Amino acid sequence: MGASLRALRALVLLAGFYLLGVFLLAVLAGVDYALVSSGHGGPVAIKIIIVSVVLAIPIVRGLFMLRTPKDEPPAGVTFTVTEAQEPALWEAVRDVARQVGTRAPDEIVLIEAVNAAVSEDSSLLGLRPGTRRLYLGLPLMMGLDEMQLRAVLAHEMGHYANFDTRLTPLIARGRAQLIRTIAHFHERSDNKQANERERQEKKAAKRAAKGKKTMMVDTPGLGATYRGMAKIYTAYGNFYMRATLTASRRQELAADLASVQVAGRDSTASALRELNALDSAHDFYMSSYATLGVGAGLLPRPGQVFGGLRRLLDARSHELEKLRRELSTEPTSPYDSHPALAERVARIEALPDDGRAGQAARPALELLASPEASLTALEQAVLTPQALALKRVDWEDLVHESMSQYAGRGAADVREALAAEGAGPELAGLLDAIDADPAVRWRLADRLPKSEEAASATGRAAREFARPAVRRALGQLVTAELTARGAARWQLSWSDSATLRYPSEGFEDQLALALDAAVADQPDTESLRKLVLTP
């Protein structure tokens, strides 16, 4: 479908929203006129007129009080780079735009997400072109080579060439108005039910205070008129979404063909597969590595908050390969404008071989004048002043210091329980308490969090639930003791979780035996003392 027909359809769909509103207003006005002209001016007629006026308010708001939403950049804080700052990147973008046959963007904006997108500040219902912006994620560039990046850029330039960005605000206006109008009707319905529920609850409370029988709170029929109006708009909204999303998904497939034209079949398919892996890897990296030390007041060195992702990608290539193969066969949501990733890749890989397989390409980050400087600048744009004020340390120190702090905090419940039993807060205090009274172990377990099954157990069963709890408590104190005096250190791993490196080989096996001995029916704390507390 050509751009003119797509623009016409977008206008018709938007006009349908307004026509629906005018029709509903006409129906409400017709009912009111019929009541007045018939001479029925009783309380029922007045109530109907009031209801129709109240129902008309959200319709009128939808028609006249909602402005066209402006294009919003992808989620995340951004910063713009000029051609003087990044000449190679600008040259690549312009080259791709020329190959696609469209005007290059006026601005390139770097973002913190695994994403690329374009927008255009068009006007006059998309007829007048405006400022074009390309949003490009540094984490995305980190995982792609140059040909894969060119495939991504060609896809975005394809949206410009097909005039997709000019029609987006028009379509977004209809979606926004439908969503807000429906939400307003539901809000009115919910408020009416809540007010009636509150009234009935107060009445019931008064009856109960007088010793009278109370009635069950019941509000099923209230707000039905509002919900009925919402259903009308929801039905049109579903039609609107289906019509616009079908076109949007066709646009994505058309943009994929632009990628193939510029970068080749294999580079385009591999870029889409890489996107699937990168998205998951980036989320995992940000939660498990980049922000690991925030709770301990730590961040990686400048440039490494986002830059460390490359280390993770290198270390977990096997896991990433699995993500590259396992593509989603369904859109991420019913309203996702993109077809399922598996469908897009299958369409591309089914194209004839274009002889461009195995093209040598440098890492996409090498298009930047200084990747480290760009990553550092992104941190300055993204991180809050509070985050920027955190202490910056090397990755190895970040893992050790943060994990040590967290392990110490994890032992807080144990220390509180020890204090309640009159014992010292550290490992030596607990071992002394066990030697003085072995039963302190079970009392200690009673003071620690436990499952419902453990809480209800009695006798021997209760002791068997308590034994592992005491063993864990001892283990937490051992970890705190060893790390506090530098005898053990948390070890960074990019391919696995952080692990605690003990003082010597075989130490972990000895520790397991010593912990077992300390929680045995006849406890022996001597081996644990010698292993951990003896210098």
N, C-alpha and C positions, 0 to 999 in steps of 0.2 A: 504494500500500500504506500503510495507516495505521500510526501510531507503535506501537501495541500489537503488530501483526503483525511489524513490523520488529524490535521488541525480542525477540519470541519467536524469530524466525529467528536473531538474533544469539546468543541463549542456546543454541539448538539447535546452531549451528555451533561455539560454544565447548565445549559438552558433547561434541560429536563428537571434539574433540581429546583430552579426558580418556578417553572410551570407547576411542579407538584405543590410548592408552597402557595402559589396563587390559587390553585384549585382548592386546596384545603381551606384557605381563608374564605374563598367564595362559598364553600359548603357551610362553614360556621356562620358566615354572615346571612346566608339564605335561611338557616334554621332560626336565627334570631329575628329576621324580618318576618318570617312566617308566624312566629309566636306573637310578635307585636301587632301585626296587621290583623290577626285573627281575633284580637281583643282579649286573649288569655294573658292577663297581667298578674296572675296570682303568684304566690311564693315559689311554686315549682318553676314557673316560667322565668322568674327573676334569677333563680339558682342556675338554670340552664344557661342564661345569658352570661352570668358571671363566669361559669365554667368555660364557655366558648371564648371569652375575653382572655382568661388565663392561658388557655391552650394556644391562643393566637400569638402570645408574647414570644415564645421560642421560635415560632415560624417566622415572625417579622425580624427577629434578631438574625436568624439564618439568612434572610434575604438581603438585609441592608446593613448589618453591623459587623460583618466579617470581611476583612480586607484580604487581598491576595497574599498568601504567605511568601516571604522572600526565600530565595534559595539559601539553604543552610549548608555549611561545610560538613564533611564527615566528622563523626565524633572525635573529640580530642583537640588539644591546643595546637596551634599551627604557627609557622613563621614563613615569610615570603623570601625567596632568593632571587637576586637580580642576575642578569646575564654577565655582569662584571664579576660577580661572586662565583658563578658556576657556568663558565662558558661551554664546557663539554656537554653538560646536561642540556642546556638550552639548544645547542646545535643538534643533539640527538632528537629532542622533541620536535624541533622545526623540520628536521629531515623526515621524521615519521609523518608529520602533518602534510608535507608535500607529497609523499607517496600515497597517502589516503585521499588527497585532493581537497583539503580543507584549510581554513585559516588557523594558524597556530594560536595557542592560548596567549593572552596578554600577561598573565601572571603564572608563576609556578610556586606552589605553596607546599612546603614539606610538613608532614604530619607524623604522629606517633603510632599510627595504626598499620596493620597489614592490609593495606587498601590503596586503591587509586580511584579517582573519580574526577568528573568535570562538571562545571556549571557555567551558566551564561546569564548575565543580567539583561535579558531581553525585555522589550516593552511592546505595547500595542498588541497584546494577546499573542506575543511571539513573532510578530511581523517585523519588528525593528531589532536588529542584532545589538548586542551589548558587550560589556567586558567579559572575556573568557578566562576562566581559571582552571588550572590543572592541580589537583591535590594528589600528592605522591608520598607514600609512606616510606620512611627510612627503614623500618623493620622489613618491609616488603623488598626493598632494594638489597637488603642484606642477604636474602635467601635466593636471589635470582642472578643469572648471568645476563650479559648485555642483550643477547638475542631474546631471551625470555622477557626482559624488561621492555624491549621494543614491541613484542607481541602485546604486552599489557598496554603500552602507550597507544598502539594502533587501535586497540579496542576502544579506548577512550576517545581518540580522534574520530573513530567511526561514528560515535554518538553525535559529534559536531557535524560531520558530513551528512548524516541523515536527519539533521535538524531536531534530534531528540531533546537536546537541552533547551531549545526554545519553547517546546510544548510542555515541558515539565511543570512550570509554574501554573499553567492553565489547568492541568490535570490535578495538581496539588490543591488548587483552590476548591475544586469540587469535593475532593476527599476531605479536606479540612472542614468545610461547611457541613457536610453530612455527619462527620464524626461529632462535631460540636453540637449540632442540633439534636442528634440522638442522645448524646450525653446529658443535654439539658433536660430532656423529657424524663430520662431515668432519674436524674437528680431530683426533679420535682416529685416523682413517684416515691422515691426513697424517703424524702423529707416528710411527705404526707403520712407514710406508714410509721415513720419514727415518732412523729408528733402524736399520732393516735395511740401508738404503743405506750408512750410515756404517760398519756392521759389515763389509759386503762390501768397501767401499773400503779399510778398514784391512787386511783380509785380502789384498786384491790388492796393496797397497803392500808388505806383508811378502814376498809371493811374488816381486814384482819386485826387491826388494832382494837376494834370493837368486839372482836370475837365472832364475827359473822363469817359465813362461808364466802370464799372468793371465787370469781369466775376466771377461766383461763383467758389469757391475753390472745385476742384473735383479730388479725388485720389482713386477711387474704384478699378482700375485694377492693381495698383502698388503693388509689393510684392506678386503677385499671385503665382509666381514660388516657392517662399519660403514657402508660405502657403500650396501649393500642396505637397511639400516634407514633411512638418510637418504632413499633413494628412496621408501620407504613414506610417510614424513612429507611429502616433497616433493609426492607425488601428492595427498595430502589438502590440503596447503598451496595447491596450484594451484586445487583446487576451492574452498577457503575464499576465496582472493583473488578468483576470478571471481565468486563469489556476493556478496561484500561490495562489490566494486568496481562491479558492476552497480547495486546499490542506491545506492551513493555517487554514481554519475553521474546517476541519476534525481533524487537530492536536489539536485544542482547545477542541473539543468534546472528543477526546481520553484522553487528560489530565484531563478532568472532571471525567472520569471513575477512574483515579488514585486517585482523591480526595475521591470518594465514597469508594474505597477500603480501604483507610487509616482512614478516619474520619466518614464514614457512610453516608447513603443517606440524612438523615434529616439535619445533620450539614453542608453538602456540599451545599444543596439547600438554607439553611438559610444564609450561608456565601455569596452566590451570591446575595440574596435579600438584605442583609445588605450592600453589596458594592454599590448597586444602591442608597440606602438611604444615605450612608456615603459620597458619592461623592458630592451630592447636598448640604448636610449639611455642609461639609467642605468648599465648595466655599462660601456659605452664611456666615459662621462663619468668614472666613478670611476677607471678604469685610465689614461686618457689625459690627464685634467685635474686632478682633485682630488688624486691622489697622485703627479702628475708630479714634484713637487719633493722628495718624501720622501728620495730618495737623495742629494739635495744639502742636506738639513737644513732644508727649507722647506715651509710649508703656506700656503694662502690665508688671507686675513683671517678673523677669527671670524665664523661664520655662512655663510661661503662654501664650506666643504668640501662641504656638501650643497646649499647655496643656489645655487651657480654652475650647477647643472643647468638652471635656467630660461633662462640665456643660451644654452646649447647648444640647447635646444628651440626657441628663437626663431630661431637662426641656421641650423638644419638642417631647416627645415619641409618642404623638398622630399623629403629622405631619409625623414623620418618619415611622410610621406604614403604613400610606397611600402610601409612597414612596416604601416601601417593597412590597406592593401588586401590584402597577402599574408599571409593567416592560415594557421596550421597546420591541416592536414586530419587529423592523427593526434594522439592524446594524447602528451604529452611522454615518457611511458614506459608499458609495459604495466600498471603498477600505479598510474598517476596516477588520482586520484579524480575528476578533472574530465574531461568529454568534450572532444573536439577543439574548439579555439576557433572554427574555421570552422563547425562544426556548431551551436554555441551561437548564433553571430551569425545564421546562416541561419534558424534556428527563430524568432528574435526578429523579424528583418526580414520574415518571411513572415506575421506577425500583421497583422490589419487596421489601417489608419491610424487612430490615436486622436486626431488633430487637435492633437497637442502638439508637432509638428515646429517647429524653429526657436525654441525657448523661450530668451528672453534670460536669461543667468545670469552672475553675477560669477565670477572665479577662486575655486577652492575654498580657496586659502590665505587669502582674506579672511575666512573664518570664524574664523581665529585672531586673538586680541587683538593679537599682535605676531608676525608670521611670522619676522622677524629674530631676535627673542628666542628663539622656539621652535627655530629652526635652530641657534642658538648653544648652547642647552641640550642639544640632541640631540648636538652635538659633545662636550660635557662628559661625557655619559653613554656615548658610543660609543668615543671615542678613548682610547688607552692613555696613561698618564702620560708615557711617552717621546714619543708623538706630540704631546701637548699642550704639551710643552716646546720643540717646534721653533719656529724663527723664523717669524713671520707677516708676509707681504708682499702687496702688490697683485698682481693677476693678471699684469700686464705684466712686473713685476720678477721674479715667480716663474718665468715662462717663460724670460726672458732669462738669469737667474742659473743656473737648473738646467740649461738646454741648454748654456750655456757650460761649466759644470763637466763635463757628460757628454761634450762634444766634446773637452775637455782630457784626460779619462780615456781616451777612444777613441784618442787619439794616443800612449798609453803604449807600445804595441808598437813604434811608429815610433821613439820616443825611445830605447828599449832597443836597437833595431837600430842606430841612429846611434852610440850609445855603444860598441857592439861594433866599429864601424868606425872609432872614434877621432874621430868628428865631434861638433860641438856639438849640444845637444838641441833647438834651435829651428830655424825656417825658414832663418835666415841661415847656420847651421852646415851644413845640408844643401846649400844652394846653393854654399857655399865648397867643400865636398867634391866636388860635381859638376864645378865649374870645374877643380879640381885633378886629378880622375880620373873621367871620365865613366862608367867601368865600375863605379864605386861604386853606381850606381843598380841594377844587376842583382844585385850582392852584397847590397844592402839588401833587394831583393825576395825573395831566398832566405831571409832571416831572418824574413820576415813570414809569417803563416798563408796557406796556399794549398790549392787543391783537389787531389784525387788526380791529375786530368788534368794540371794545371800542374806538379805535382811530378815526373811521369814524362816531361815534355816535355824535349827536348834541342835544341841548336843554335838556329836562327832561331825555331822554334816556342816555345822556352822564353823567348826575348826578348819575343815578342809577348804571352805570358802575363804577363811581368814588367812590361811597359810600363804597363798600366792600374793595376797594384798600386802602382807608384811614383807615378803620377799621383794616386791616391787619398791616398797618404801625404803628398804635397805639399799637396793640398787640405785635409787635416786640420790640418797645421801652419799653413796660411794662415788658416783659420778661428780657430784658437787665437790667432794673432798679432793678427788684427783685433779680435776680441772683447776680448782682454786690454788693449788700449790704447783701447778705446771707439770704434774706427773702424767697427765693424759691430755690429748688435744683433739678437737674436732677436725676431721679431715674433709676438705672440699672434694667433691666428685661431680664432674659434668655429665657423667653417664649413669649415675645412681644417686641415692640419697646420701647425705652427709653421714659419716661414721665416726665413732670415737676410737682414736688410736691409743692403745694402752701402752704402759711403760716398756713391756718386753713381749717377746714371742711366747705364746702359751699362757699369758696372763689371763686372758678371757676365760679359758677352760678352768684355770685355778679359781678364778672368781666365782664361776658357776658352782663349783663344789663347796666353796666357803659359804656362799649364800644358802645353799641347801642345808649345810650343817647348822647354820644359825636359826633356821626355821623348823628344824627337826623336833620331834616330841621331846627329846632330851637335847637341848641346844648346846652347841659348841661354838663359841665366838672367837676362840683363840686364833684359828686359821685366818679369819677375816681381819683380825687385828694385825697379825703379822704381815699379811699381804698388802693391806691398804694403809695402815696407820704407822707402821714401822718405817722410818726414813731409809 
